[in-house]
Amino acid sequence: MNDIIHTARFYGLQTGFQPIISIKRKTVIGFEALTRGMAGNSQAPVTYEALHEMAEKQERLASFDSACQYSALQEWHAYRALFPEALLFINFDVALINSDLKGYRKFVAMIESAGLSPGSIVIELVEQKAEQEENLLFFVEICRRDGFLLAIDDFGEAFSNLERLFLIQPDIIKISKKLLHARRYSQEYGQSVLKGVAELISSIGAMPLLEGVEDMQQLSDAVDCNIDVIQGFLVSRPIFDLTDSAAAAVRESLIKTTDVAGMHRMQHIQLGKIKSSYFMQEAKHISMIIEMECVESDPDVVLSSWLHIDEQIECMYLLSEKGIQITETHFGKICKVKNALFRPARKGDDHSEKDYFLYIKAGSPHYYSPPYISQATGSLCITISVYLSRGPLSGTILCIDFRS
């Protein structure tokens, strides 16, 4: 233990704690321990990255990692007193994990010395390459046996991969802020990627946690992707001295952030209801008109005419009672096919395995799809299918793609 204390003093280590909150539960669920140091006689603050680089050059990475953990545990008591149910998130450098688990045993000794239980600690595995994957697997098994929670840090960059998810099976996956900021290149594409990553994490039974939430727009992005747990400057910067006023400021920020998120979610729900109601009413109205007009006119002519009336319609086509397309796919005038990977379905194509056919076949009078990438154009759309029951088109199915 003396060597750890000496290393902590050598680098002048200090630990800040950044709140991690649950929007829906309106609570601080934990704090991440973040290290900085003081440089020599100047006492100028030094970032963790600079300290890590310094320790690597001095071949003291293992003792530096343990010293960071020691510093965090020594300063955690104040936060534990004011936020007794909060978890402590503390980093482990995956690259330092070896077969003898010497660093882990030191960590457990420090936990016991601080009077903490493993169940209140989240070990964050920093996304770096492990020397031996079998060492990492053994480390994970020991951590679980001892009752620690496990998190993967910075998922979405560096050494992130799906194989590591299977190997670690973490309780929490922290989504890198780089994925959040990637939307500046393409808002629609970035939002879809972030949502897809969050859904993947939830589907394997882990909790998605979004890092780097700095403003209200990024909070809205998290809410739109159904991410409940966030961390970032919007809530609070790392706190290096937890006074009563600092704790009160965290709670005030928590209330403000969750209130804004709740308002955004409510607006999103209301707009979604208005949009879906409009699309559904439009689809039913069009189906009624088409049933009447097709008594005397060719269905292809009738479908084509509707595309000039509502610019929200991307394309329209009719299916037989067996799911075979019986008209051409008719596109709106501003619709474009994204690239050669996508093409519109043609007359005679089989749609019998598509949801918009199967739901009708199962007895539903209509079907409203969730947003998806259209195979016809490559753009985001929703499909509404309606069963036609009158006139010469009785028994057929009208499919309408609306721009999402």
Wavefront OBJ file of the C-alpha trace (Angstrom):
o trace
v 0.000 0.000 0.000
v 2.913 2.370 0.702
v 4.002 2.302 -2.948
v 0.466 3.267 -4.032
v 0.350 6.176 -1.576
v 3.805 7.297 -2.726
v 2.733 7.216 -6.390
v -0.439 9.207 -5.629
v 1.653 11.884 -3.910
v 4.321 11.819 -6.626
v 1.762 12.749 -9.301
v -0.234 15.026 -6.981
v -3.390 13.089 -7.759
v -6.819 14.589 -7.167
v -10.157 13.005 -8.012
v -13.206 14.748 -9.362
v -16.571 12.998 -9.440
v -19.011 13.558 -12.299
v -22.703 12.733 -11.706
v -24.476 10.092 -13.782
v -28.253 10.495 -13.795
v -31.367 8.575 -14.750
v -33.827 10.838 -16.569
v -36.916 8.706 -15.980
v -36.148 7.941 -12.342
v -35.040 11.539 -11.714
v -32.131 10.437 -9.586
v -28.342 10.460 -9.429
v -27.452 6.805 -9.910
v -23.714 7.257 -9.575
v -20.544 9.277 -9.975
v -17.559 8.547 -12.209
v -14.162 9.082 -10.593
v -11.994 11.257 -12.868
v -8.332 11.881 -12.089
v -6.089 14.875 -12.570
v -2.732 15.778 -11.046
v -0.490 18.696 -10.177
v 2.759 19.241 -12.077
v 5.844 19.738 -9.936
v 6.568 23.046 -8.274
v 4.261 25.017 -10.558
v 1.251 23.130 -9.185
v -0.458 23.549 -12.556
v -3.314 21.081 -13.185
v -2.386 18.137 -15.413
v -4.939 16.053 -17.328
v -5.325 12.326 -16.822
v -4.111 11.723 -20.388
v -0.889 13.655 -19.727
v -0.342 11.816 -16.448
v -0.944 8.461 -18.157
v 1.611 9.313 -20.845
v 4.101 10.376 -18.168
v 3.590 7.158 -16.199
v 4.001 5.083 -19.356
v 7.342 6.715 -20.156
v 8.438 6.098 -16.572
v 7.211 2.479 -16.751
v 4.909 3.057 -13.800
v 1.529 2.444 -15.421
v 0.434 -0.328 -13.056
v 1.226 1.664 -9.907
v -0.290 4.798 -11.501
v -3.559 2.931 -12.220
v -3.714 1.677 -8.621
v -2.885 5.153 -7.310
v -5.810 6.650 -9.283
v -8.128 4.065 -7.722
v -6.714 4.748 -4.260
v -7.207 8.503 -4.664
v -10.825 7.975 -5.743
v -11.632 5.678 -2.837
v -10.056 8.059 -0.330
v -12.185 10.984 -1.534
v -15.424 9.053 -2.084
v -16.661 9.236 1.517
v -18.127 12.757 1.168
v -20.194 11.755 -1.887
v -21.248 8.530 -0.242
v -22.559 10.511 2.745
v -24.612 12.973 0.662
v -25.694 10.488 -2.053
v -25.868 7.192 -0.132
v -27.489 5.196 -2.951
v -25.097 6.371 -5.667
v -22.709 3.911 -7.303
v -19.009 4.670 -7.698
v -17.768 4.229 -11.294
v -14.031 3.617 -11.302
v -11.712 2.882 -14.239
v -9.568 -0.173 -14.860
v -7.011 -0.154 -17.669
v -7.711 -3.344 -19.641
v -4.167 -3.351 -21.027
v -2.788 -3.874 -17.491
v -4.834 -6.970 -16.687
v -2.583 -10.030 -16.418
v -2.926 -13.605 -15.242
v -1.805 -13.012 -11.635
v -4.439 -10.233 -11.118
v -2.025 -8.434 -8.796
v -3.631 -5.062 -9.472
v -7.097 -6.462 -8.833
v -6.086 -7.888 -5.460
v -4.712 -4.470 -4.461
v -7.991 -2.890 -5.537
v -10.074 -5.310 -3.454
v -7.858 -4.584 -0.421
v -8.448 -0.834 -0.924
v -12.206 -1.415 -1.194
v -12.226 -3.319 2.083
v -10.055 -0.678 3.754
v -12.522 2.029 2.682
v -15.435 0.070 4.141
v -17.185 -0.325 0.778
v -18.986 -3.303 -0.694
v -18.302 -4.560 -4.239
v -22.008 -4.195 -5.038
v -21.686 -0.404 -4.803
v -18.782 -0.265 -7.288
v -18.944 -0.236 -11.078
v -15.641 -1.271 -12.645
v -15.253 0.556 -15.951
v -13.160 -1.382 -18.428
v -11.494 1.241 -20.595
v -11.741 0.273 -24.260
v -8.141 -0.641 -24.930
v -6.584 -3.811 -26.267
v -5.966 -6.469 -23.637
v -2.618 -8.286 -23.793
v -4.392 -11.628 -23.515
v -8.143 -11.989 -23.953
v -8.121 -15.031 -21.631
v -6.739 -12.794 -18.858
v -9.595 -10.370 -19.439
v -12.138 -13.200 -19.318
v -10.647 -14.499 -16.048
v -10.688 -10.966 -14.607
v -14.373 -10.559 -15.545
v -15.297 -13.891 -13.950
v -13.525 -12.942 -10.698
v -15.210 -9.519 -10.617
v -18.640 -11.081 -11.056
v -17.906 -13.690 -8.401
v -16.972 -10.937 -5.959
v -20.121 -8.914 -6.715
v -18.784 -5.950 -8.703
v -20.825 -4.400 -11.511
v -19.081 -4.138 -14.883
v -19.190 -1.413 -17.503
v -17.519 -0.963 -20.869
v -16.276 2.592 -21.360
v -16.164 4.562 -24.635
v -18.113 2.012 -26.667
v -18.117 3.042 -30.311
v -14.455 3.930 -30.688
v -10.939 2.504 -30.464
v -11.059 -1.223 -29.609
v -14.844 -1.510 -29.369
v -16.125 -4.713 -30.893
v -19.097 -7.031 -30.547
v -16.882 -9.962 -29.556
v -15.874 -8.067 -26.426
v -19.536 -7.598 -25.521
v -20.024 -11.363 -25.667
v -16.857 -11.891 -23.645
v -17.606 -9.397 -20.864
v -21.437 -9.341 -20.861
v -21.372 -5.964 -19.068
v -24.099 -4.539 -16.879
v -23.600 -1.044 -18.345
v -22.247 0.092 -21.708
v -21.121 3.709 -21.910
v -21.662 5.041 -25.424
v -18.797 7.257 -26.561
v -19.583 10.928 -27.013
v -17.969 10.599 -30.453
v -21.118 8.798 -31.628
v -23.232 11.611 -30.226
v -21.127 14.274 -31.949
v -21.007 12.352 -35.253
v -24.467 13.679 -36.132
v -22.820 16.941 -37.224
v -21.842 15.091 -40.417
v -25.378 13.834 -41.026
v -28.205 14.478 -38.589
v -30.456 11.697 -39.874
v -27.685 9.111 -40.249
v -26.059 10.010 -36.915
v -29.373 9.760 -35.080
v -30.097 6.373 -36.642
v -26.667 5.009 -35.665
v -26.980 6.252 -32.085
v -30.473 4.797 -31.761
v -29.333 1.493 -33.253
v -26.426 1.216 -30.809
v -28.711 2.002 -27.852
v -31.242 -0.612 -28.998
v -28.479 -3.204 -29.400
v -27.250 -2.550 -25.866
v -30.747 -2.824 -24.400
v -31.482 -5.988 -26.385
v -28.582 -7.853 -24.738
v -29.773 -6.880 -21.259
v -27.268 -4.091 -20.556
v -27.959 -0.471 -19.655
v -26.981 2.123 -22.293
v -25.322 5.200 -20.795
v -24.623 8.183 -23.039
v -21.463 10.145 -22.263
v -20.670 13.714 -23.244
v -24.156 15.261 -23.090
v -23.302 18.957 -23.116
v -26.379 20.845 -24.309
v -30.149 20.630 -24.693
v -29.954 19.370 -28.285
v -27.828 16.427 -27.185
v -30.242 15.771 -24.327
v -33.050 15.674 -26.901
v -30.993 13.224 -28.976
v -30.677 10.937 -25.948
v -34.430 11.104 -25.253
v -35.282 10.455 -28.919
v -33.070 7.347 -28.825
v -34.770 6.168 -25.618
v -31.545 6.494 -23.625
v -32.385 7.020 -19.974
v -28.974 7.307 -18.301
v -26.660 10.197 -19.219
v -23.469 11.895 -18.128
v -21.930 15.194 -19.203
v -21.403 18.894 -18.646
v -25.128 19.617 -19.100
v -25.739 17.973 -15.725
v -22.442 18.862 -14.060
v -18.727 19.141 -14.589
v -16.558 16.899 -12.383
v -16.718 18.076 -8.758
v -13.431 18.259 -6.872
v -14.860 19.541 -3.597
v -18.315 18.306 -2.612
v -19.675 21.038 -0.392
v -23.336 21.207 0.601
v -23.846 23.908 -2.018
v -22.195 21.771 -4.718
v -24.476 18.858 -3.824
v -27.501 21.186 -3.949
v -26.387 22.406 -7.392
v -26.259 18.792 -8.648
v -29.786 18.146 -7.400
v -31.056 21.396 -8.933
v -29.436 20.506 -12.275
v -30.955 17.033 -12.054
v -34.465 18.483 -11.690
v -33.959 20.985 -14.506
v -32.517 18.363 -16.875
v -35.207 15.761 -16.230
v -37.992 18.358 -16.509
v -36.699 19.480 -19.920
v -36.354 15.856 -21.024
v -39.927 15.132 -19.910
v -41.273 18.112 -21.840
v -39.363 17.039 -24.943
v -40.694 13.482 -24.668
v -44.264 14.757 -24.285
v -43.909 16.995 -27.352
v -42.413 14.099 -29.287
v -45.353 11.852 -28.344
v -47.911 14.522 -29.240
v -46.283 15.245 -32.611
v -46.049 11.524 -33.309
v -49.748 11.078 -32.577
v -50.669 13.996 -34.854
v -48.428 12.687 -37.641
v -49.635 9.083 -37.420
v -53.260 10.203 -37.234
v -52.809 12.343 -40.355
v -51.101 9.545 -42.303
v -53.729 6.997 -41.255
v -56.653 9.252 -42.167
v -54.987 10.116 -45.474
v -54.442 6.439 -46.297
v -58.063 5.546 -45.521
v -59.329 8.506 -47.556
v -57.168 7.572 -50.531
v -58.267 3.936 -50.352
v -61.946 4.946 -50.468
v -61.409 7.205 -53.483
v -59.354 4.575 -55.299
v -62.057 1.947 -54.724
v -64.549 4.256 -56.453
v -62.337 5.628 -59.238
v -61.009 2.224 -60.269
v -64.518 1.142 -61.259
v -63.995 2.965 -64.548
v -60.271 3.788 -64.630
v -57.038 1.818 -64.770
v -55.480 1.430 -61.237
v -52.062 2.610 -62.453
v -53.572 5.847 -63.752
v -55.484 6.428 -60.506
v -52.460 5.792 -58.260
v -50.256 8.072 -60.336
v -52.728 10.945 -60.061
v -52.669 10.885 -56.242
v -48.914 11.426 -56.062
v -49.369 15.010 -57.267
v -51.873 15.786 -54.507
v -49.917 14.900 -51.349
v -46.153 15.534 -51.362
v -45.749 13.470 -48.191
v -46.412 10.334 -50.232
v -43.223 8.715 -51.480
v -44.783 5.909 -53.499
v -47.924 3.753 -53.937
v -48.716 0.302 -55.308
v -51.348 -2.445 -55.115
v -50.972 -6.088 -54.026
v -53.186 -9.035 -54.836
v -54.764 -11.152 -52.109
v -51.697 -13.417 -52.418
v -49.204 -10.581 -51.959
v -48.194 -10.221 -55.604
v -47.778 -6.643 -56.851
v -50.443 -5.938 -59.484
v -49.488 -2.345 -60.400
v -46.244 -0.554 -60.994
v -44.659 1.354 -58.089
v -45.661 4.983 -58.579
v -43.325 7.626 -57.177
v -43.880 11.208 -56.086
v -42.261 13.861 -58.244
v -39.585 14.827 -55.686
v -38.690 11.243 -54.754
v -35.161 10.031 -55.559
v -33.531 6.615 -55.328
v -30.450 6.890 -53.116
v -28.108 4.560 -55.017
v -27.870 1.268 -56.924
v -28.480 -0.797 -53.777
v -32.117 0.263 -53.844
v -34.779 -0.197 -56.479
v -38.570 0.031 -56.517
v -40.583 -3.179 -56.587
v -42.048 -4.017 -59.977
v -45.320 -5.416 -61.192
v -45.310 -9.149 -60.460
v -42.936 -8.962 -57.456
v -43.810 -11.095 -54.421
v -44.476 -9.205 -51.130
v -46.032 -12.132 -49.275
v -43.330 -12.162 -46.564
v -43.598 -8.433 -45.807
v -45.289 -7.273 -42.604
v -47.582 -4.906 -44.465
v -49.047 -7.943 -46.258
v -48.941 -10.496 -43.429
v -50.816 -8.249 -40.970
v -53.626 -7.803 -43.492
v -53.609 -11.536 -44.281
v -53.916 -12.212 -40.527
v -57.177 -10.238 -40.472
v -56.177 -6.623 -39.726
v -58.019 -4.027 -41.848
v -54.845 -1.913 -42.015
v -51.192 -1.872 -40.962
v -48.952 1.028 -39.828
v -45.235 0.249 -39.909
v -42.529 1.717 -37.684
v -40.018 3.947 -39.552
v -37.573 1.957 -41.689
v -35.206 2.353 -44.627
v -37.180 1.928 -47.818
v -35.862 -0.790 -50.146
v -37.241 1.289 -52.987
v -35.377 4.538 -52.298
v -32.968 4.143 -49.356
v -34.713 6.901 -47.406
v -36.564 6.683 -44.096
v -40.284 5.999 -44.520
v -43.333 4.383 -42.972
v -45.679 2.081 -44.870
v -49.439 1.967 -44.393
v -51.348 -0.878 -46.006
v -55.152 -0.909 -46.258
v -57.442 -3.785 -47.248
v -59.807 -2.800 -50.080
v -63.247 -4.367 -49.795
v -65.388 -2.704 -52.482
v -65.609 -2.576 -56.254
v -63.333 -4.340 -58.748
v -60.329 -4.030 -56.361
v -62.086 -5.930 -53.548
v -59.619 -8.262 -51.838
v -56.539 -6.298 -52.894
v -54.227 -4.299 -50.635
v -53.213 -0.683 -51.115
v -49.687 0.141 -49.921
v -48.596 3.745 -49.369
v -45.096 4.802 -48.331
v -45.000 8.173 -46.512
v -41.804 10.102 -45.868
v -40.966 9.668 -42.186
l 1 2 3 4 5 6 7 8 9 10 11 12 13 14 15 16 17 18 19 20 21 22 23 24 25 26 27 28 29 30 31 32 33 34 35 36 37 38 39 40 41 42 43 44 45 46 47 48 49 50 51 52 53 54 55 56 57 58 59 60 61 62 63 64 65 66 67 68 69 70 71 72 73 74 75 76 77 78 79 80 81 82 83 84 85 86 87 88 89 90 91 92 93 94 95 96 97 98 99 100 101 102 103 104 105 106 107 108 109 110 111 112 113 114 115 116 117 118 119 120 121 122 123 124 125 126 127 128 129 130 131 132 133 134 135 136 137 138 139 140 141 142 143 144 145 146 147 148 149 150 151 152 153 154 155 156 157 158 159 160 161 162 163 164 165 166 167 168 169 170 171 172 173 174 175 176 177 178 179 180 181 182 183 184 185 186 187 188 189 190 191 192 193 194 195 196 197 198 199 200 201 202 203 204 205 206 207 208 209 210 211 212 213 214 215 216 217 218 219 220 221 222 223 224 225 226 227 228 229 230 231 232 233 234 235 236 237 238 239 240 241 242 243 244 245 246 247 248 249 250 251 252 253 254 255 256 257 258 259 260 261 262 263 264 265 266 267 268 269 270 271 272 273 274 275 276 277 278 279 280 281 282 283 284 285 286 287 288 289 290 291 292 293 294 295 296 297 298 299 300 301 302 303 304 305 306 307 308 309 310 311 312 313 314 315 316 317 318 319 320 321 322 323 324 325 326 327 328 329 330 331 332 333 334 335 336 337 338 339 340 341 342 343 344 345 346 347 348 349 350 351 352 353 354 355 356 357 358 359 360 361 362 363 364 365 366 367 368 369 370 371 372 373 374 375 376 377 378 379 380 381 382 383 384 385 386 387 388 389 390 391 392 393 394 395 396 397 398 399 400 401 402 403 404
